[in-house]
Each structure stands twice: as C-alpha cells, then as structure tokens.
C-alpha cells in the first residue's frame, strides 16, 4: 500500500469518527467522546497532517 493511499484511508476514518462524536455528545456519553477524539488525533497524526 502506498503512503498516499494509507494517508487517505486514515483521513477517511478520522472524518467518520468526527460524525460519531455529535451523536455521542447528544447521548451524554462523554467517555466514548474522549476515546473517539483520541482515535481521531491518532489517525490525523498518522496522516502527517
């Protein structure tokens, strides 16, 4: 897998998790909000953005 393809994949995963955050916040599920936000941060770092 090429680096650009991998970066696009990670960015797509981060964008999907951003959508999930709103739903989790509405449900007052703060521990999962933190967990998902950490995952987003990791994916974005791995993209090199």
N, C-alpha and C positions, 0 to 999 in steps of 0.2 A: 504494500500500500504506500502510495506516495505521501509525502509530508503535507502537501496542499489538500489532498483528499482527506487525510486524517484530521487536519485542522477544520475543514468544513463540517466533518462529522461531529466533532466536539462542539462546534459553534451551534449546530442544529440541536444537539442535546441540551445545551445551555438555554437556548431560546424556548424549547418545550418546557423546561423546568421553570422558567420565568412565568409562563402562563399558569402553571400549577400553583405558584405562590399566592396569587389572588384568591383562589379557591380555599387554600389552607388558611389564609388570614380571615376569610369570612366565617370559617368554622372555628376560629379561635384556637387553632392547632399550632401553637407557637413553637413547640419543639420540632415539629416537622418543617416549619418555615425556616428555622435555623439550619436544619440538616440539608434541606434543598438549596438554600442560599450558599452553604459551604460547597456543595457539589457544583453549583454554577461557577463559583470562584475557581475551583479546580479545573473545570473544563476550559474556562477562558484563559487561565494561565497556560494550560497545555497547548492552546491555540497559538500562543505567543502574541496575544493582543494586549 
